Amino acid sequence: MSDFKTLRLESGDFSSRLSDVLRAGGCVPLTVTGSSMLPFLRSGRDTVWLCQCDESSFRRGKILLFRSGGGKLVLHRIRKRLCGQRLLMNGDAQKSCEVIDSTQAIAAVKWLTWRGRRFSADSFPVRIRDALWYPTRPFRGFLFRTASYIRRKSSPAKRKNSSAEL
């Protein structure tokens, strides 16, 4: 049982409250929404713990919450440090990358809850998953379509319907 209250906030409210907690040295749990971090972070199932980020800790594989150029809050991984303060970012489910300025980073993921188990974001299992997954970037679309096809073909509802037709 969690000691935390669930509070739904709009993006602007979340940012200001998050800033207050981070300045006080705290961490904030955030339930993942969206699909850009699939297959490792699933919307509504997994939680990340956001803490104050330190630019000196920015390295490949680190997950950051940042505000995109369009003002949207985004949770993606650092793929590479570029010249100056620029970072190459990529969501686990995405083929394309985006470049941000490190000043756009709001918070860093310190822990994550994945399939009900809590891990340090810097732990070996998290880092090895990232290292093995990133090279699949050029053919992720194919992998996701294949997995979806297999799920559809093996779903219990499909099997029940096909046996009822016999």
N, C-alpha and C positions, 0 to 999 in steps of 0.2 A: 504494500500500500504506500502511495506517495504522500509526502508531506506538503506537496505543492498544490496551489489552486490553479485551475485552468482559467485562462482569461483570453478571450478573442479580441484582438486589436487590429485596427486598420493600420496600413503601412506607416503613416506619419506618426500615429500614437505609439506604435511599436518602437520606432527609431528613437523617439525622445525618451521613452521609459528605459529602453535598452542602454542608451548613453548614460543615464543616471546610475543604473546598476553597475555598468562597467567601470565608471569613474570611481565608484565605491569599492572596487576590487572584487565584485561578485561575478557569478556566471548565471546565464539565463537558458533554461531549456526551451527548445523550439521544435515543435512537431513539423517534420518535413512536409511540404506541399509541392506539387508539381512533379514532373517526370524527368527533368534534366539530369538527375543524379542516379537514375536507374542503371544497373540492376542492384546497386549496393545500398542506396537509400530510397525507400519506397514511401510514397505519399500516404500520410495518415497512419503508417505503421511505425516508422522509425523517428527517433528524436536525436537532435544534436544539442550539445551544451556549448553555448557561445560565451567566450571570455574575451577580455581585452587583448587586442593583437599588438604585437611588438614587431616592427619591421625587420629587426635583426633575426627573427625566427622564420621569416618567409623563405620557404624552400619548396622544391618540387614535391607535389603531393599534398601539401597543406591545404585544408579546406577553409575558405574565407567567405564571410558574408560581406557583400559590397553593394553599393548603389551603382547600377549601370548608367550609361550615358542618358538613357531615357527616364531615369529616376526610379526604376524598378529595383526592389531588393532581390539579389541573386546569391545563391549558395553554389560555388564552384571550386574546383581545385586549381592550384597554381601548377602550371605545366613547365614554366621557365621564367627565370628573371631576365629581363631585357635591359638594355642600356638605361642608365638613370634610375628612375623610380618606377619604370613600367614593368607590368607583370602579364604574362600570357596565361589566360584562364580557359578552362574547359570543363563542361559538365560531363559526367561519366557516360551519359547516353548520347552525347552529341559528337558529330564529326568535326564541326567547325570550332575554332578557338576565337577568343576575343582578347584584345589588349586593353588593360586598365592602368590607371596611375595608382600607385600604392596608397595614395591619400584617399582613394575611394573605398578602401577597406574599412569596414565598421567593426568587425569582430572576427575572431578565429575560432574554429571548432576545437575544443579541448577533449571532449568525450563524445561518443556516439552510442546510441542504443540501436543495435541492428538485430532484428529477429528476436527481440526480447533480451539480448545479452549486451552488457555494457563494455565498451572498449575505450582505451585511450586512443585519441586520434593519431598518436605517434607510435602505437603498438606495432609489433611485428605483423600480426595478422592483417591489420588495416593497410600497412605499407606494402606487404607482399601482394595483396589483392590489387592494389593500385598499380604496382609495377607490372603485374601480369595482364591487367585489363587495358592499360593505355595503348599498347601496340595494336590492339584490335580496332583502333579508331577508323581506319579506312573501310572496314567492312562490318561495322556495328549494325547498320540498317539490315543487312542480310541476316545477321545473328538474331536480331529482335524479331524479324519476320518469321524465321525458322522456328524460334521458340514459341511464338504465338500460334503458328500452324500446329505444332506438336501439342500444345495445350488444348487447342480446339478439338483436335482429333481424339485426344485421350480423356476429354471431360466426361464425367459420369452422365450428365444430361444427354449428350450425344449418343452414348452407348445404350441408354434406356430407350430412347426414341427409335434407334435402329433395331433393337430386339423386339419392340412392340410392333414394328411393321412386318415382321416375319410371320 
